[in-house]
Amino acid sequence: MATTYIRGKQVEPEMEAPHHDVAPMSLYWKVFGALLVLTCLTVAVSYADLGKASLAVAMVVAVVKSTFVVMYFMHLKGDDRTFTFIFLSTLVFVGIFFGLTFADLSTRDAVNSEWGYHGWANEKGQIIERTAPAHGEGGHEAAAGHEAAPTEGHPSPEAAPTH
């Protein structure tokens, strides 16, 4: 006969599996009220002029709200720690993937200029050259706000047929 384990402890075969605790309805109403208050806080922050702190405050409120949802409505608070570990591991890996994506996007101009590429693709997929900004100038606009001539082998955007 197979040995049965529940939460890491050996149990007798005739024992029933433990039932989940049922939270009182008042707890769900309290969590719902807290979520409403935090939602109102999120809206208030969007109207407040906090500058760069607006995003940080909104993210903190969003994390607190998601924690309430995960703990009480997804029942991770009273569940086995394995599920909490799996959930948090998933969040860590999603955070890593987002971080790598943002790092890639933030360094593309540096890599493109290092490779000598200073062009943009328009909505038709045609390469439009742009001039590199002079030292100390910001932005990626072409000189005098005009597009530079297309590279060899690439037709100008004006010559492209319209549909």
C-alpha positions, -999 to 999 in steps of 0.1 A, spaced: 0 0 0 13 35 -9 23 59 18 3 92 17 18 125 27 -2 157 34 18 189 39 49 169 44 35 146 71 27 110 67 -10 102 73 -29 71 77 -48 59 45 -82 62 62 -77 99 72 -94 125 51 -75 153 34 -77 186 53 -104 210 42 -96 246 34 -107 271 60 -136 291 49 -131 328 56 -161 348 70 -180 370 46 -171 400 67 -134 395 57 -142 396 20 -162 428 25 -133 444 44 -109 434 16 -134 448 -10 -136 481 9 -98 483 11 -96 477 -27 -122 505 -33 -102 529 -11 -70 520 -29 -87 525 -62 -98 559 -52 -63 567 -41 -50 556 -75 -74 580 -92 -65 608 -68 -28 603 -75 -34 605 -113 -49 640 -107 -23 651 -82 8 669 -95 34 647 -80 58 648 -109 80 618 -112 67 604 -79 33 598 -95 44 566 -111 61 553 -80 31 560 -58 7 544 -84 29 513 -86 31 509 -48 -7 512 -46 -11 486 -74 12 462 -56 -8 465 -24 -40 460 -43 -27 429 -61 -14 415 -28 -49 417 -14 -64 400 -44 -37 372 -44 -39 366 -7 -77 366 -2 -95 361 -35 -69 336 -49 -66 320 -14 -28 319 -13 -28 332 23 -41 299 38 -28 276 11 4 255 9 36 275 7 45 256 -25 19 275 -44 31 308 -30 66 299 -41 55 291 -76 35 323 -78 64 345 -66 89 327 -89 66 334 -118 66 371 -109 104 372 -106 108 357 -140 83 381 -156 102 409 -139 135 397 -154 120 394 -189 105 430 -186 139 443 -173 158 427 -202 133 441 -227 136 476 -212 174 474 -212 173 464 -248 150 492 -258 170 518 -239 203 509 -255 193 506 -291 203 541 -302 237 536 -286 242 503 -305 229 517 -338 252 547 -336 281 525 -327 274 504 -358 271 535 -379 234 531 -386 214 563 -384 181 554 -401 145 548 -393 120 526 -410 87 542 -420 53 524 -419 60 509 -454 93 493 -442 114 517 -462 147 530 -446 149 567 -442 183 581 -434 186 606 -406 216 626 -397 233 619 -364 229 647 -339 260 668 -334 278 664 -301 258 681 -274 225 681 -294 197 660 -282 170 641 -301 169 620 -332 155 645 -357 172 651 -390 189 684 -397 166 713 -400 136 690 -394 138 675 -429 144 639 -438 177 632 -454 179 616 -488 171 578 -488 200 554 -490 210 537 -523 187 509 -532 159 523 -511 133 544 -529 122 577 -514 89 576 -495 74 600 -520 81 575 -549 63 547 -532 30 538 -546 -1 545 -525 -29 521 -521 
